[in-house]
């Protein structure tokens, strides 16, 4: 599970791993950038804002490792629970 002091990059990696467990590696692994952002939004609607999903999807390309806010941490937990239902 994620912790509040984790980074956007780690959250993105965790969400992708969860999605691969649920939907399969073949479908999820190729999703990057806008496609990954759109999947994040569609897989558990109303969990992340469009901006949050964008920040998560593009985190691997950022030089600076941003720390999760409490709201994003909570949203990440909700997303994981929703996807694994």
N, C-alpha and C positions, 0 to 999 in steps of 0.2 A: 504494500500500500504506500501511498505517498505521504510525505510529511510537509508541514507548513514551510519549513526552511528549504525545501527543494526548489529546483529551477524549472523554468518553462521547458527547457530541453528534456529534462528527466520526465516531466509530465507528458510531453509529446511521445516519448519513447514508451512510457507505460500505457498510454491510451492505445498506441498502435499494437502493443503486445496483447492487450485485452481484446481489441478488435480482431486480431488474427486468431485468437482462441475461439471467438464466437463465429466469425465469418470465413475463416481459413486464410492461410498465408498467401495463396495464389491471388485472392481477390484484394487483399489489403496491402500487402508489401509494395506494390507499384504506386500506391497513392502518395503523392507528394504535392507540396505547395497548394494551389487552389483546390485540387481534387481531394487532398487530405483535409483541408479546411471545410469543404462542403460535406464530406463524410462525417466529420466531427459534429457539424450542425444537424445533419439529417439523422444520425444514429440515435440521438437523444435530444429531440427538439426542446427548446426553452431551457437548456442547461447552461450553455455558454452564449454570450453575445457574439455577434459577427466579428467584432474587434478582438475579443478574447480568443475565438477559434483561429483567427488570422495569426495572432501572436504565437499561439501554440504551434500551428502548422509551419510557421516560418522560423521558429526558435533555433532550429539546427543550423541556420545560416547566419545567425547573429554572433558577432564577436563577443559581446557582453552577455553574460549569463544572468538574466533577470530572475529575481526570487519571487516565488508565488505570494500573492496577497491572500489574506484569509478567505476572501470571497472566491477567489479562483481555486483555492484548495478545496473548499466546500463544493464548488461546481464540479471539480474533477472527481470527487467521491460520488456525487450524484450521477455523473455520466457513466462511471464504471458500473454502478449498481443497475442503472437503466439498461445498459448494453448487455449485461450478463443475465438479465431476466429471462 
